[in-house]
Amino acid sequence: MAKEFEHKTEMRCNKCGSVFWSRYSGEFRVCACWHTSPNGDGGCAIDETEHYCRWIGSDFEIRNTKGEFHVPKLVALREKD
């Protein structure tokens, strides 16, 4: 039997204040200002599975294990050729 998905990452948008997370494995979630940004610069989004967590955007914070929000160290990844 498959283990129920438990998110490990909560994201907070610094533009609109939304706090959100993936409710199930691979769910793509966006903040409240994602679709309403007048100049198309978007907000932020998250996509988390058991194997990875993808953060999208530039003005957000992540909740740490102590329950505090912080700006994460970002790592750029690319696919192998």
Biopython code that builds the backbone (N, CA, C, O; Angstrom):
import numpy as np
from Bio.PDB.StructureBuilder import StructureBuilder

atoms = [
    (1, "MET", "N", (0.843, -1.190, 0.000)),
    (1, "MET", "CA", (0.000, 0.000, 0.000)),
    (1, "MET", "C", (0.884, 1.248, 0.000)),
    (1, "MET", "O", (1.864, 1.319, 0.742)),
    (2, "ALA", "N", (0.539, 2.218, -0.824)),
    (2, "ALA", "CA", (1.339, 3.438, -0.961)),
    (2, "ALA", "C", (1.191, 4.317, 0.277)),
    (2, "ALA", "O", (0.109, 4.450, 0.848)),
    (3, "LYS", "N", (2.302, 4.903, 0.666)),
    (3, "LYS", "CA", (2.312, 5.817, 1.801)),
    (3, "LYS", "C", (1.669, 7.142, 1.382)),
    (3, "LYS", "O", (1.909, 7.634, 0.280)),
    (4, "GLU", "N", (0.854, 7.711, 2.267)),
    (4, "GLU", "CA", (0.210, 8.991, 1.971)),
    (4, "GLU", "C", (1.257, 10.092, 1.896)),
    (4, "GLU", "O", (2.191, 10.122, 2.698)),
    (5, "PHE", "N", (1.102, 11.004, 0.925)),
    (5, "PHE", "CA", (2.056, 12.084, 0.720)),
    (5, "PHE", "C", (2.004, 13.084, 1.866)),
    (5, "PHE", "O", (0.929, 13.530, 2.267)),
    (6, "GLU", "N", (3.173, 13.431, 2.386)),
    (6, "GLU", "CA", (3.296, 14.463, 3.410)),
    (6, "GLU", "C", (4.204, 15.560, 2.863)),
    (6, "GLU", "O", (5.381, 15.320, 2.591)),
    (7, "HIS", "N", (3.654, 16.766, 2.702)),
    (7, "HIS", "CA", (4.495, 17.859, 2.219)),
    (7, "HIS", "C", (5.512, 18.226, 3.294)),
    (7, "HIS", "O", (5.238, 18.103, 4.488)),
    (8, "LYS", "N", (6.670, 18.670, 2.865)),
    (8, "LYS", "CA", (7.723, 19.075, 3.785)),
    (8, "LYS", "C", (8.034, 20.566, 3.664)),
    (8, "LYS", "O", (8.777, 21.117, 4.476)),
    (9, "THR", "N", (7.464, 21.214, 2.647)),
    (9, "THR", "CA", (7.823, 22.592, 2.346)),
    (9, "THR", "C", (6.593, 23.479, 2.278)),
    (9, "THR", "O", (5.637, 23.167, 1.567)),
    (10, "GLU", "N", (6.612, 24.577, 3.009)),
    (10, "GLU", "CA", (5.588, 25.616, 2.887)),
    (10, "GLU", "C", (6.258, 26.852, 2.311)),
    (10, "GLU", "O", (7.375, 27.203, 2.692)),
    (11, "MET", "N", (5.568, 27.503, 1.395)),
    (11, "MET", "CA", (6.095, 28.684, 0.723)),
    (11, "MET", "C", (5.231, 29.891, 1.092)),
    (11, "MET", "O", (4.017, 29.767, 1.251)),
    (12, "ARG", "N", (5.868, 31.066, 1.228)),
    (12, "ARG", "CA", (5.119, 32.305, 1.450)),
    (12, "ARG", "C", (5.560, 33.331, 0.416)),
    (12, "ARG", "O", (6.749, 33.610, 0.266)),
    (13, "CYS", "N", (4.577, 33.889, -0.296)),
    (13, "CYS", "CA", (4.855, 34.927, -1.290)),
    (13, "CYS", "C", (5.032, 36.250, -0.568)),
    (13, "CYS", "O", (4.187, 36.631, 0.241)),
    (14, "ASN", "N", (6.112, 36.949, -0.848)),
    (14, "ASN", "CA", (6.354, 38.243, -0.216)),
    (14, "ASN", "C", (5.567, 39.372, -0.866)),
    (14, "ASN", "O", (5.502, 40.472, -0.317)),
    (15, "LYS", "N", (4.963, 39.117, -2.035)),
    (15, "LYS", "CA", (4.146, 40.143, -2.699)),
    (15, "LYS", "C", (2.726, 40.163, -2.129)),
    (15, "LYS", "O", (2.212, 41.226, -1.781)),
    (16, "CYS", "N", (2.089, 38.986, -2.033)),
    (16, "CYS", "CA", (0.686, 38.939, -1.611)),
    (16, "CYS", "C", (0.475, 38.307, -0.238)),
    (16, "CYS", "O", (-0.619, 38.395, 0.319)),
    (17, "GLY", "N", (1.508, 37.673, 0.313)),
    (17, "GLY", "CA", (1.394, 37.072, 1.642)),
    (17, "GLY", "C", (0.797, 35.680, 1.677)),
    (17, "GLY", "O", (0.643, 35.119, 2.761)),
    (18, "SER", "N", (0.453, 35.093, 0.526)),
    (18, "SER", "CA", (-0.109, 33.737, 0.493)),
    (18, "SER", "C", (0.869, 32.736, 1.078)),
    (18, "SER", "O", (2.069, 32.809, 0.813)),
    (19, "VAL", "N", (0.363, 31.798, 1.874)),
    (19, "VAL", "CA", (1.151, 30.676, 2.377)),
    (19, "VAL", "C", (0.500, 29.418, 1.812)),
    (19, "VAL", "O", (-0.703, 29.216, 1.975)),
    (20, "PHE", "N", (1.285, 28.573, 1.149)),
    (20, "PHE", "CA", (0.719, 27.406, 0.481)),
    (20, "PHE", "C", (1.758, 26.306, 0.334)),
    (20, "PHE", "O", (2.941, 26.523, 0.596)),
    (21, "TRP", "N", (1.306, 25.105, -0.093)),
    (21, "TRP", "CA", (2.148, 23.920, -0.236)),
    (21, "TRP", "C", (1.442, 22.954, -1.170)),
    (21, "TRP", "O", (0.257, 23.116, -1.458)),
    (22, "SER", "N", (2.172, 21.943, -1.645)),
    (22, "SER", "CA", (1.568, 20.895, -2.465)),
    (22, "SER", "C", (0.747, 19.989, -1.554)),
    (22, "SER", "O", (1.264, 19.455, -0.573)),
    (23, "ARG", "N", (-0.532, 19.818, -1.880)),
    (23, "ARG", "CA", (-1.416, 18.980, -1.058)),
    (23, "ARG", "C", (-1.276, 17.505, -1.395)),
    (23, "ARG", "O", (-1.613, 16.645, -0.582)),
    (24, "TYR", "N", (-0.784, 17.213, -2.579)),
    (24, "TYR", "CA", (-0.507, 15.835, -2.969)),
    (24, "TYR", "C", (0.735, 15.838, -3.849)),
    (24, "TYR", "O", (1.129, 16.881, -4.371)),
    (25, "SER", "N", (1.340, 14.693, -4.009)),
    (25, "SER", "CA", (2.595, 14.569, -4.734)),
    (25, "SER", "C", (2.471, 15.095, -6.162)),
    (25, "SER", "O", (1.623, 14.644, -6.933)),
    (26, "GLY", "N", (3.331, 16.059, -6.500)),
    (26, "GLY", "CA", (3.363, 16.609, -7.844)),
    (26, "GLY", "C", (2.360, 17.715, -8.096)),
    (26, "GLY", "O", (2.221, 18.169, -9.232)),
    (27, "GLU", "N", (1.655, 18.161, -7.061)),
    (27, "GLU", "CA", (0.684, 19.239, -7.275)),
    (27, "GLU", "C", (1.406, 20.568, -7.447)),
    (27, "GLU", "O", (2.254, 20.935, -6.633)),
    (28, "PHE", "N", (1.062, 21.285, -8.516)),
    (28, "PHE", "CA", (1.610, 22.602, -8.816)),
    (28, "PHE", "C", (0.670, 23.625, -8.205)),
    (28, "PHE", "O", (-0.478, 23.742, -8.634)),
    (29, "ARG", "N", (1.148, 24.381, -7.191)),
    (29, "ARG", "CA", (0.326, 25.384, -6.510)),
    (29, "ARG", "C", (0.937, 26.758, -6.709)),
    (29, "ARG", "O", (2.158, 26.893, -6.783)),
    (30, "VAL", "N", (0.096, 27.778, -6.795)),
    (30, "VAL", "CA", (0.558, 29.143, -7.017)),
    (30, "VAL", "C", (-0.018, 30.069, -5.941)),
    (30, "VAL", "O", (-1.022, 29.749, -5.303)),
    (31, "CYS", "N", (0.628, 31.212, -5.752)),
    (31, "CYS", "CA", (0.145, 32.215, -4.810)),
    (31, "CYS", "C", (-1.039, 32.971, -5.420)),
    (31, "CYS", "O", (-1.379, 32.785, -6.589)),
    (32, "ALA", "N", (-1.652, 33.822, -4.606)),
    (32, "ALA", "CA", (-2.828, 34.578, -5.049)),
    (32, "ALA", "C", (-2.517, 35.576, -6.159)),
    (32, "ALA", "O", (-3.391, 35.876, -6.973)),
    (33, "CYS", "N", (-1.298, 36.093, -6.211)),
    (33, "CYS", "CA", (-0.986, 37.112, -7.229)),
    (33, "CYS", "C", (-0.373, 36.526, -8.506)),
    (33, "CYS", "O", (-0.007, 37.279, -9.408)),
    (34, "TRP", "N", (-0.256, 35.217, -8.597)),
    (34, "TRP", "CA", (0.353, 34.563, -9.755)),
    (34, "TRP", "C", (-0.299, 34.986, -11.071)),
    (34, "TRP", "O", (0.403, 35.333, -12.020)),
    (35, "HIS", "N", (-1.626, 34.962, -11.141)),
    (35, "HIS", "CA", (-2.341, 35.251, -12.391)),
    (35, "HIS", "C", (-2.738, 36.716, -12.542)),
    (35, "HIS", "O", (-3.174, 37.131, -13.616)),
    (36, "THR", "N", (-2.593, 37.498, -11.485)),
    (36, "THR", "CA", (-3.083, 38.877, -11.538)),
    (36, "THR", "C", (-1.986, 39.913, -11.640)),
    (36, "THR", "O", (-2.275, 41.110, -11.611)),
    (37, "SER", "N", (-0.750, 39.499, -11.757)),
    (37, "SER", "CA", (0.354, 40.439, -11.836)),
    (37, "SER", "C", (0.249, 41.255, -13.122)),
    (37, "SER", "O", (0.273, 40.683, -14.212)),
    (38, "PRO", "N", (0.131, 42.595, -13.018)),
    (38, "PRO", "CA", (-0.087, 43.420, -14.206)),
    (38, "PRO", "C", (1.063, 43.405, -15.219)),
    (38, "PRO", "O", (0.821, 43.561, -16.415)),
    (39, "ASN", "N", (2.281, 43.225, -14.775)),
    (39, "ASN", "CA", (3.400, 43.235, -15.724)),
    (39, "ASN", "C", (3.918, 41.835, -16.033)),
    (39, "ASN", "O", (4.974, 41.689, -16.649)),
    (40, "GLY", "N", (3.184, 40.801, -15.610)),
    (40, "GLY", "CA", (3.535, 39.431, -15.958)),
    (40, "GLY", "C", (4.695, 38.840, -15.187)),
    (40, "GLY", "O", (5.219, 37.797, -15.576)),
    (41, "ASP", "N", (5.118, 39.488, -14.085)),
    (41, "ASP", "CA", (6.248, 38.928, -13.343)),
    (41, "ASP", "C", (5.807, 37.888, -12.323)),
    (41, "ASP", "O", (6.632, 37.338, -11.593)),
    (42, "GLY", "N", (4.525, 37.623, -12.276)),
    (42, "GLY", "CA", (4.007, 36.476, -11.558)),
    (42, "GLY", "C", (4.047, 36.315, -10.095)),
    (42, "GLY", "O", (2.844, 36.208, -9.858)),
    (43, "GLY", "N", (4.543, 36.243, -9.159)),
    (43, "GLY", "CA", (4.463, 35.740, -7.810)),
    (43, "GLY", "C", (5.363, 34.537, -7.682)),
    (43, "GLY", "O", (6.521, 34.552, -8.099)),
    (44, "CYS", "N", (4.808, 33.497, -7.099)),
    (44, "CYS", "CA", (5.623, 32.292, -6.904)),
    (44, "CYS", "C", (4.750, 31.043, -6.939)),
    (44, "CYS", "O", (3.523, 31.117, -6.874)),
    (45, "ALA", "N", (5.410, 29.900, -7.043)),
    (45, "ALA", "CA", (4.712, 28.620, -7.139)),
    (45, "ALA", "C", (5.600, 27.523, -6.568)),
    (45, "ALA", "O", (6.812, 27.689, -6.436)),
    (46, "ILE", "N", (4.966, 26.391, -6.230)),
    (46, "ILE", "CA", (5.696, 25.243, -5.690)),
    (46, "ILE", "C", (5.158, 23.968, -6.347)),
    (46, "ILE", "O", (3.987, 23.885, -6.717)),
    (47, "ASP", "N", (6.030, 22.996, -6.479)),
    (47, "ASP", "CA", (5.685, 21.668, -7.001)),
    (47, "ASP", "C", (6.553, 20.686, -6.232)),
    (47, "ASP", "O", (7.762, 20.630, -6.455)),
    (48, "GLU", "N", (5.958, 19.906, -5.328)),
    (48, "GLU", "CA", (6.740, 18.994, -4.479)),
    (48, "GLU", "C", (6.256, 17.558, -4.645)),
    (48, "GLU", "O", (5.055, 17.298, -4.724)),
    (49, "THR", "N", (7.210, 16.631, -4.696)),
    (49, "THR", "CA", (6.922, 15.198, -4.677)),
    (49, "THR", "C", (7.769, 14.568, -3.580)),
    (49, "THR", "O", (8.439, 15.266, -2.819)),
    (50, "GLU", "N", (7.731, 13.267, -3.511)),
    (50, "GLU", "CA", (8.586, 12.551, -2.559)),
    (50, "GLU", "C", (10.055, 12.650, -2.944)),
    (50, "GLU", "O", (10.931, 12.410, -2.113)),
    (51, "HIS", "N", (10.334, 13.006, -4.207)),
    (51, "HIS", "CA", (11.695, 12.975, -4.730)),
    (51, "HIS", "C", (12.326, 14.345, -4.973)),
    (51, "HIS", "O", (13.551, 14.451, -5.038)),
    (52, "TYR", "N", (11.524, 15.384, -5.108)),
    (52, "TYR", "CA", (12.075, 16.716, -5.364)),
    (52, "TYR", "C", (11.093, 17.779, -4.898)),
    (52, "TYR", "O", (9.927, 17.493, -4.625)),
    (53, "CYS", "N", (11.583, 19.003, -4.814)),
    (53, "CYS", "CA", (10.730, 20.154, -4.557)),
    (53, "CYS", "C", (11.196, 21.277, -5.470)),
    (53, "CYS", "O", (12.360, 21.677, -5.429)),
    (54, "ARG", "N", (10.289, 21.781, -6.290)),
    (54, "ARG", "CA", (10.613, 22.842, -7.244)),
    (54, "ARG", "C", (9.974, 24.139, -6.762)),
    (54, "ARG", "O", (8.768, 24.189, -6.521)),
    (55, "TRP", "N", (10.786, 25.191, -6.622)),
    (55, "TRP", "CA", (10.320, 26.525, -6.246)),
    (55, "TRP", "C", (10.426, 27.415, -7.465)),
    (55, "TRP", "O", (11.445, 27.415, -8.156)),
    (56, "ILE", "N", (9.370, 28.176, -7.734)),
    (56, "ILE", "CA", (9.337, 29.035, -8.908)),
    (56, "ILE", "C", (9.028, 30.450, -8.444)),
    (56, "ILE", "O", (8.128, 30.662, -7.632)),
    (57, "GLY", "N", (9.772, 31.412, -8.960)),
    (57, "GLY", "CA", (9.580, 32.800, -8.588)),
    (57, "GLY", "C", (10.850, 33.364, -7.989)),
    (57, "GLY", "O", (11.879, 32.690, -7.936)),
    (58, "SER", "N", (10.770, 34.607, -7.537)),
    (58, "SER", "CA", (11.975, 35.224, -6.985)),
    (58, "SER", "C", (11.738, 35.948, -5.674)),
    (58, "SER", "O", (12.703, 36.285, -4.989)),
    (59, "ASP", "N", (10.500, 36.199, -5.300)),
    (59, "ASP", "CA", (10.219, 36.959, -4.090)),
    (59, "ASP", "C", (9.381, 36.118, -3.134)),
    (59, "ASP", "O", (8.192, 36.375, -2.946)),
    (60, "PHE", "N", (10.014, 35.106, -2.529)),
    (60, "PHE", "CA", (9.312, 34.192, -1.636)),
    (60, "PHE", "C", (10.226, 33.740, -0.513)),
    (60, "PHE", "O", (11.438, 33.955, -0.538)),
    (61, "GLU", "N", (9.609, 33.107, 0.472)),
    (61, "GLU", "CA", (10.347, 32.519, 1.595)),
    (61, "GLU", "C", (9.829, 31.103, 1.820)),
    (61, "GLU", "O", (8.717, 30.765, 1.415)),
    (62, "ILE", "N", (10.642, 30.287, 2.465)),
    (62, "ILE", "CA", (10.317, 28.907, 2.784)),
    (62, "ILE", "C", (10.345, 28.749, 4.304)),
    (62, "ILE", "O", (11.210, 29.312, 4.975)),
    (63, "ARG", "N", (9.389, 27.975, 4.848)),
    (63, "ARG", "CA", (9.370, 27.733, 6.294)),
    (63, "ARG", "C", (10.398, 26.672, 6.652)),
    (63, "ARG", "O", (10.423, 25.605, 6.040)),
    (64, "ASN", "N", (11.253, 26.951, 7.643)),
    (64, "ASN", "CA", (12.268, 25.986, 8.061)),
    (64, "ASN", "C", (11.715, 25.036, 9.123)),
    (64, "ASN", "O", (10.549, 25.144, 9.505)),
    (65, "THR", "N", (12.534, 24.118, 9.594)),
    (65, "THR", "CA", (12.080, 23.121, 10.560)),
    (65, "THR", "C", (11.719, 23.723, 11.913)),
    (65, "THR", "O", (11.024, 23.084, 12.703)),
    (66, "LYS", "N", (12.176, 24.939, 12.193)),
    (66, "LYS", "CA", (11.817, 25.627, 13.437)),
    (66, "LYS", "C", (10.506, 26.400, 13.300)),
    (66, "LYS", "O", (10.037, 27.001, 14.265)),
    (67, "GLY", "N", (9.914, 26.385, 12.105)),
    (67, "GLY", "CA", (8.665, 27.091, 11.872)),
    (67, "GLY", "C", (8.839, 28.536, 11.458)),
    (67, "GLY", "O", (7.863, 29.284, 11.416)),
    (68, "GLU", "N", (10.063, 28.947, 11.149)),
    (68, "GLU", "CA", (10.357, 30.323, 10.758)),
    (68, "GLU", "C", (10.510, 30.400, 9.242)),
    (68, "GLU", "O", (11.043, 29.483, 8.617)),
    (69, "PHE", "N", (10.041, 31.493, 8.662)),
    (69, "PHE", "CA", (10.225, 31.688, 7.228)),
    (69, "PHE", "C", (11.593, 32.315, 6.964)),
    (69, "PHE", "O", (12.055, 33.158, 7.733)),
    (70, "HIS", "N", (12.234, 31.899, 5.879)),
    (70, "HIS", "CA", (13.535, 32.432, 5.484)),
    (70, "HIS", "C", (13.671, 32.371, 3.973)),
    (70, "HIS", "O", (12.976, 31.605, 3.304)),
    (71, "VAL", "N", (14.566, 33.178, 3.447)),
    (71, "VAL", "CA", (14.867, 33.141, 2.018)),
    (71, "VAL", "C", (15.821, 31.967, 1.798)),
    (71, "VAL", "O", (16.903, 31.938, 2.386)),
    (72, "PRO", "N", (15.439, 30.998, 0.961)),
    (72, "PRO", "CA", (16.287, 29.817, 0.775)),
    (72, "PRO", "C", (17.498, 30.102, -0.107)),
    (72, "PRO", "O", (17.496, 31.031, -0.915)),
    (73, "LYS", "N", (18.513, 29.293, 0.066)),
    (73, "LYS", "CA", (19.642, 29.318, -0.860)),
    (73, "LYS", "C", (19.170, 28.593, -2.106)),
    (73, "LYS", "O", (18.765, 27.432, -2.041)),
    (74, "LEU", "N", (19.221, 29.267, -3.222)),
    (74, "LEU", "CA", (18.713, 28.684, -4.454)),
    (74, "LEU", "C", (19.807, 27.942, -5.195)),
    (74, "LEU", "O", (20.959, 28.374, -5.241)),
    (75, "VAL", "N", (19.425, 26.827, -5.768)),
    (75, "VAL", "CA", (20.342, 25.996, -6.532)),
    (75, "VAL", "C", (19.768, 25.831, -7.924)),
    (75, "VAL", "O", (18.607, 25.452, -8.078)),
    (76, "ALA", "N", (20.556, 26.107, -8.920)),
    (76, "ALA", "CA", (20.117, 25.924, -10.303)),
    (76, "ALA", "C", (20.470, 24.510, -10.737)),
    (76, "ALA", "O", (21.612, 24.074, -10.594)),
    (77, "LEU", "N", (19.492, 23.804, -11.264)),
    (77, "LEU", "CA", (19.699, 22.444, -11.763)),
    (77, "LEU", "C", (19.388, 22.408, -13.244)),
    (77, "LEU", "O", (18.564, 23.179, -13.738)),
    (78, "ARG", "N", (20.039, 21.526, -13.933)),
    (78, "ARG", "CA", (19.698, 21.329, -15.335)),
    (78, "ARG", "C", (19.705, 19.843, -15.626)),
    (78, "ARG", "O", (20.360, 19.063, -14.934)),
    (79, "GLU", "N", (18.973, 19.462, -16.649)),
    (79, "GLU", "CA", (18.921, 18.066, -17.031)),
    (79, "GLU", "C", (20.201, 17.669, -17.733)),
    (79, "GLU", "O", (20.865, 18.487, -18.369)),
    (80, "LYS", "N", (20.533, 16.391, -17.606)),
    (80, "LYS", "CA", (21.696, 15.875, -18.317)),
    (80, "LYS", "C", (21.399, 15.845, -19.809)),
    (80, "LYS", "O", (20.263, 15.611, -20.221)),
    (81, "ASP", "N", (22.415, 16.081, -20.601)),
    (81, "ASP", "CA", (22.258, 16.027, -22.067)),
    (81, "ASP", "C", (22.107, 14.597, -22.528)),
    (81, "ASP", "O", (21.964, 14.346, -23.724)),
]
sb = StructureBuilder()
sb.init_structure("model")
sb.init_model(0)
sb.init_chain("A")
sb.init_seg("    ")
for serial, (resi, resn, name, xyz) in enumerate(atoms, 1):
    if name == "N":
        sb.init_residue(resn, " ", resi, " ")
    sb.init_atom(name, np.array(xyz, "f"), 0.0, 1.0, " ", f" {name:<3s}", serial, name[0])
structure = sb.get_structure()
